[in-house]
Amino acid sequence: MFGRKSDLIFLIVLVSASVTAKALAQDVSLPIDVRADGVIVLDPGHGGHDSGAVGPSGLTEKRATLILAKEIRKKLAGAYSVHLTRNGDYWVDIEKRTAVANHFRADILVSLHVGGGSDHKAQGMTIYWYGNTTSQELTTDHEGYDVKSGERLPPWGSIQSMHATKSKLLADLVHSQLLARLNPLDRGIHNAPCLILKGADMPAILVEVGYVSHPVEEKDLGDSRIISAIAEAIGQGIEEFLRQSTPCIPQKYMIQEVSIQRGVAQPGSAPALGAGSRRFKSSRPDQ
């Protein structure tokens, strides 16, 4: 039917070009990350009987984190699928919060908190990622063994260790946005065994956006303009992470991927916050 082998190759390339991106992804089993949007789970800390930290004027951590989570969701919902581990003032077990993220097969989990304590001078923002894990011996039964690839897998409790590099990247990007847009007192990025991050099968971080026990920061955390600015910074960090982690693949490369799979040779080669807010000035003790 075809006079030359090159004619057959040319026809296959033409047919491949007419296939939709969705069909291509199914055909060559592209990674699930290759998609136009992403799934984000936000975890407002505490809730219900657990108020978390409480400020001098009565602002609770559970209320501040829920307001912030809803504001982040509002900013991201147009482009991404955003879920909250709680949508009201009720308690959710920590393990269930992580399970929500795993259930939705989230691309990102961000747990939101504010600091507090008896020291009313403590202030600033901190970001944590689960990088302080200890090595464990891998099991040899099916729970720790991938039958298809023949590779041993980490125990479920250590699953976050597989995402450590990307979790650190997410922390770095969110941190950069917070500093650039708000200029808070920076308490840095740290790795710590935060329970909610431990079993998350995706890049995950915990963001502590300030200290409600600090009188000025409590006032700031109750200011809708500042909450909106914090949400914008965290949202921008998330979006930048998704852009870097799930790059768009041009269709021509997807077509080449199809051809390779079929054994075909390739032809050719922040808003103004006012001067009254001390929180967002460089109010570090050493300055």
C-alpha positions in Angstrom: 0.0 0.0 0.0 2.8 2.4 0.9 5.7 2.7 -1.6 8.3 3.6 0.9 8.9 3.1 4.6 9.4 6.9 5.0 5.8 7.4 3.7 4.5 5.3 6.6 6.6 7.3 9.1 5.2 10.6 7.8 1.6 9.4 8.0 2.1 8.2 11.6 3.5 11.7 12.5 0.5 13.4 10.9 -2.0 11.2 12.6 -0.3 11.8 16.0 -0.5 15.6 15.5 -4.3 15.4 15.3 -4.7 13.6 18.6 -5.8 15.8 21.5 -3.4 16.4 24.4 -5.7 14.4 26.7 -5.6 11.4 24.4 -1.8 11.7 24.1 -1.5 11.6 27.9 -3.6 8.5 28.1 -1.7 6.8 25.2 1.8 7.2 26.5 0.9 7.2 30.3 2.4 10.6 30.9 2.8 11.5 34.6 -0.3 12.8 36.3 1.6 16.0 37.1 1.4 17.0 33.4 -1.9 18.9 33.4 -3.2 22.4 33.1 -4.3 22.8 36.7 -3.4 21.3 40.0 -4.9 20.1 43.3 -4.1 22.0 46.4 -5.1 21.2 50.0 -5.0 23.9 52.6 -5.1 22.9 56.3 -6.3 25.6 58.7 -4.7 24.5 62.0 -6.7 23.6 65.1 -10.5 24.1 65.3 -13.4 23.2 67.5 -12.3 22.5 71.1 -8.7 23.3 70.2 -8.4 27.1 69.9 -4.6 26.9 69.4 -2.7 30.1 70.5 -4.8 33.0 71.8 -3.8 36.6 71.6 -4.0 39.3 74.3 -7.2 40.6 72.8 -8.7 37.2 72.2 -7.9 36.4 68.6 -7.6 32.6 68.3 -5.3 30.7 66.1 -8.1 28.5 64.8 -10.0 31.6 63.6 -7.0 33.3 62.0 -5.9 30.2 60.1 -9.4 29.5 58.8 -9.8 33.1 57.5 -6.4 32.9 55.8 -7.1 29.5 54.2 -10.4 30.7 52.8 -8.7 33.8 51.4 -5.9 31.7 49.7 -8.6 29.4 48.3 -10.5 32.5 46.9 -7.3 33.7 45.1 -6.4 30.3 43.7 -9.8 28.7 43.0 -10.1 30.1 39.4 -7.1 28.1 38.2 -6.8 25.2 40.6 -8.8 22.7 42.5 -8.5 23.9 46.2 -9.7 21.9 49.2 -9.7 22.7 52.9 -9.3 20.1 55.6 -12.0 22.0 57.6 -14.4 24.6 56.4 -15.7 25.7 59.8 -15.0 25.8 63.5 -14.6 22.1 64.3 -11.8 19.7 65.1 -10.3 17.3 62.6 -7.7 14.7 63.8 -4.2 15.4 62.5 -4.0 12.1 60.7 -7.3 12.7 59.0 -6.1 16.1 57.7 -3.2 14.3 56.0 -5.6 11.7 54.7 -7.7 14.4 53.1 -4.7 15.5 51.0 -3.9 12.0 50.1 -7.5 11.3 49.2 -7.6 14.2 46.7 -4.2 13.1 45.4 -3.1 16.7 46.0 -0.1 18.2 44.3 0.6 20.4 47.4 -0.4 20.4 51.1 0.0 23.6 53.0 -0.7 23.6 56.8 -1.4 27.1 58.2 -0.6 28.1 61.8 0.2 31.1 63.9 2.6 31.1 66.8 1.9 31.9 70.4 3.2 31.6 73.9 3.9 33.3 77.2 6.7 35.4 75.6 4.7 38.3 74.1 7.9 39.6 72.4 8.2 36.6 70.0 7.2 37.5 66.5 7.8 36.7 62.8 7.1 34.1 60.2 8.5 30.6 60.0 8.1 27.8 57.4 8.7 24.1 58.1 9.2 21.1 55.9 9.5 17.5 56.9 13.2 16.9 56.4 14.3 15.7 59.8 13.4 12.0 59.3 15.5 9.1 60.4 16.3 6.2 58.0 14.3 3.0 58.5 14.9 -0.5 57.3 12.7 -1.2 54.3 10.3 -4.1 54.6 10.5 -7.1 52.3 6.8 -8.0 52.1 4.3 -6.5 49.6 3.7 -3.5 51.8 7.2 -2.3 51.0 7.7 -3.7 47.6 6.7 -2.6 44.2 5.9 -5.8 42.3 5.9 -4.1 38.9 9.3 -2.4 39.2 10.9 -4.7 41.7 11.9 -1.7 43.8 11.6 -1.5 47.5 9.4 1.3 48.8 9.7 3.2 52.1 7.2 2.5 54.9 4.1 4.7 54.6 5.1 6.7 57.7 8.2 7.7 55.8 6.5 8.6 52.5 7.2 12.3 52.9 10.9 11.6 52.6 10.3 10.9 48.9 9.1 14.5 48.5 11.8 16.2 50.6 13.4 18.0 47.7 10.2 19.4 46.3 8.9 20.2 49.8 12.0 22.3 50.4 11.5 24.0 47.0 7.9 24.8 48.0 9.1 26.2 51.3 11.8 28.3 49.5 9.3 29.8 47.0 6.6 30.6 49.6 9.3 32.1 51.8 10.6 34.3 49.0 7.1 35.6 48.2 6.4 36.4 51.9 9.6 38.3 52.3 9.3 40.2 49.0 5.7 41.3 49.5 5.4 41.7 53.3 9.0 42.1 54.7 8.1 40.4 58.0 10.6 39.5 60.7 12.0 36.4 59.1 12.4 33.3 61.4 13.6 31.3 58.4 12.9 27.8 57.0 13.4 24.8 59.1 13.0 21.0 58.9 11.0 19.4 61.7 9.0 16.3 62.3 5.6 17.9 62.0 3.0 15.2 62.3 0.7 16.5 59.7 3.5 16.4 57.1 4.8 13.0 57.9 2.3 10.8 55.9 1.7 13.3 53.1 2.3 11.7 49.7 3.1 15.1 48.0 5.2 18.2 48.6 4.1 19.6 52.0 4.9 22.5 54.2 3.7 24.1 57.4 3.6 27.9 57.4 3.5 29.9 60.7 2.4 33.3 59.6 3.0 35.3 62.8 2.6 35.3 66.5 -0.9 36.0 67.8 0.6 36.4 71.3 2.5 39.5 70.1 0.1 42.5 70.5 1.0 44.1 67.2 1.0 40.9 65.2 -2.4 39.9 66.7 -3.7 43.2 65.4 -2.2 42.6 62.0 -3.6 39.0 61.8 -7.1 40.5 62.5 -6.7 43.0 59.6 -8.4 41.8 56.4 -5.9 43.8 54.2 -2.9 42.1 55.8 -4.6 38.7 55.6 -5.3 39.3 51.9 -1.6 40.2 51.4 -0.4 37.1 53.2 -2.8 35.0 51.1 -1.5 36.6 47.9 2.1 35.9 48.9 1.4 32.2 49.7 -0.7 31.8 46.6 2.0 33.2 44.4 4.6 30.9 46.0 2.3 27.9 45.3 1.7 29.0 41.7 5.4 29.4 41.1 6.0 26.0 42.5 3.5 24.4 40.2 5.0 26.2 37.2 8.4 24.9 38.1 7.3 21.4 39.0 4.7 20.7 36.3 6.0 22.5 33.2 3.8 22.6 30.2 5.0 20.1 27.5 4.8 21.5 24.0 2.7 19.3 21.7 5.5 18.6 19.3 7.5 16.9 22.1 4.4 14.9 23.2 4.1 13.8 19.5 7.7 12.7 19.6 7.0 10.8 22.8 4.2 8.9 21.1 6.4 8.1 18.2 9.1 6.8 20.5 6.7 4.6 22.3 5.5 3.1 19.0 9.1 2.5 17.9 9.0 5.1 15.1 12.2 6.9 14.0 12.3 10.6 14.7 12.6 13.0 11.7 15.3 15.8 12.2 16.7 16.9 15.2 0.9 43.2 47.4 -1.3 46.0 48.3 -0.3 49.1 50.4 -0.7 48.2 54.1 -0.2 51.7 55.6 2.4 53.0 57.9 0.6 52.0 61.0 1.6 48.3 60.7 4.9 47.7 62.4 4.8 44.0 61.4 5.8 44.5 57.9 8.7 46.9 58.5 12.2 45.8 59.1 11.7 45.9 62.8 14.4 43.3 63.6 16.2 43.9 66.9 19.6 44.2 65.2 18.5 47.0 62.8 
